[in-house]
Amino acid sequence: MTGLADMLHAARDLALRAGVPSRRKDAELYRLLADCLAICEMVERDGLRERLRDEIAVSVDIRNQNNAGKGRRYVEQGSDIPVTVCRFVLDGVDNRSSVYRYATCLREAMKRQILSDTLVDCVQENGGLLTLYQGRERSVTQFRVKTLHLNSRVTVPKDGMVTLPLRRDGRGFFDVLSRNGEEARLE
């Protein structure tokens, strides 16, 4: 099994190499977050919370200062595992608010018992990280949109009012329902 320090540095190297910017929506970011989630799973499963803090606090070379192992990173005592991991991996790569947003997504994935090896597919199939971010404790019951994206075509009259019963599919699109609540087969 790969050691904690190796996993942390591999994820950090991936973030630096891939140049993961904030608000990026692609498989590279999702893969990086899956690696972060794998670290969180390992820390939680093996009871390595203090070791995680120690690995992050001591660094051989912070900010390329060639400080021969005397550099230290500040690790806030009250930070949970996802925040601690994301702050280390994305330090200098992404801004602080995005780090906390990604940590929130990891926390929600852990709560939903989404494993690191299924995170990429799960996020891609369910509308991206926003699904995890919005799924946290403050659930969104309504939101405003200017454009609705339907999963099927509908035929509408040129003039007059149109009423369509819709159901949100969790990916940001809508299924058109018939009057009895079943999916309509309109073309």
N, C-alpha and C positions, 0 to 999 in steps of 0.2 A: 504494500500500500504506500502511496506517495505521502510524504510527510506534509504537515501543515504548512511549514515555511515554503516548501517547494510549490504547493498549490497556490498559496498567496502570491508568490513572485511570478508564477506562470500566468495567473490572471492579470496581474499588474502589467506584465510584459505585453500580453495580448491587447490590453487597453491602450498602451502607449503605441504599439505597432499599428494597430487598426485605426488609431486616431478617433476613438469613439467620441463624437460630439454630443452635446445635449440635444434632446428631442429627435434623435436619430431613430428610425423605425426600420430596422432590417435584421437579417439573420445574424450578422456579426455582433450587434448589440445583444440580441437575445442569447447567443452562444456565451458571450461574456457574463451575462447575468445568470445563466445556467451554471457556469463555473463558480460564480459567487455563491449561488444557492448550494452547490455541492460542498463548498467550504463550510457554510452555515450548518448543513446537515451533519457533517463530520464533527464539527465543534459541539453541537448539541448531543449527538449520539454518544460520543466518546468522553463527554464532560471536560472539554478542553478550553473552556472560557478564559481561564487565567493564562493558559499557555498562548492563546490567541492574542491577548493583550501584551504579553511579554514579547512575542514574535514581532508585533507591530511597533512596540515602543522602542526596541533596540534596532538600530540599522547601521550597517557598515558605512554607508555613504549616502547621506541625505543631501539632496540638491547638488550632487557632484562636487562636494566640498573636500573630498579626500580626507575625511576626518578619522580614518583608521578605527572605526568601530565605536567612536565616542559620541556619535550623534544619537539623539533620542527624539521620538515623536510623542506628541501629547495624545494620550488615549483617555477620554473622559470616562470616569468610573461608572456613570449611570447609562452609558450607551449600550444598547442591546447588540446582539450578534450581527444582524443584517447591517446596521448602521456602521459598526466597527469595520466589517469586511468591506463595505462599499466605500467608506472614507479612505481606506488604505489603497484599494485597487484603483479607484478613480481620482486619487489625489494628484492634482496638477493636470488632469486630463479633462475633467468636467467641472462645472461650477457646483457650489455647495448645495443649492436648492435641488439640482438634479440628483445629486448623491442621495439626499433624503427621500426624494421621489422614488428612486430605484430601490432604496432600502424598504420603503413602504410596500412596493410591489413584491419584494422577496418575502417580507413578513406575511403578506396576504397569501402568497403561494404556499408558504409553510402552514398557514392556518387552514387552507383548503386541501392540504396534504398532496400538493402537486410536487412530484419529485424532480430533481435536477435533470435527470435524463429524459424527462417528458416535457420540460418547461418550454423549449423552443417550439415544438409542435403545438402545444396547448395554447401558447400566446398567439401564434400565427393563425390558428384555426378559430380563435375567439375574439378577434378584433384588436390585437396588440396589447401593449402594456397598460393602456388606459382602462381596460377591463379589470385588471388586477388593482390598479390604483383607485378606481372609482368603487370597487367592490369592498373596500375597507369599511371600517365601522360606520362612517357616515355615508350611508347608501343614498344614491341619487334616485329620487322617485320621478322627477320631471326634468326635462331640459328643453331648451329652445333650439330649433333648427330652421334653416331657411330652405333647405332642399332635402327631400326624402328620397332615398334610394330603395327601389322595390326589387325584390328577388324575381318577380315575374312581370311580364307585359300585361297591360290592361287596355281595353278599348273604352274610350270615353267619348261622349257626345261633344260636338263643336260648341254648343251653347248650353247654358243651364248649369245647375248645381250637380256636383259629383260627390257622393259619399262612399268611402271605402273603409271597411273595418280592417285594421292592420295589427300585426303583432311583431314587436321588435325581436330580432333573432339573436341578439347578443354580440353581433359583429358590426352593428351600426346600420344594418339593412332591415327591411321590413317585408314580411310575408303578407300577401293580400288574403284575407279571410272571406269566406262566403257568409251568408246571414246566419247559418247554424254553427259558426265557430270553426268549421273545417277549412283547410287551405283551399282557396279557389284555384281553378285551372283555367285561367283566362289567357287568351292570346290576342 
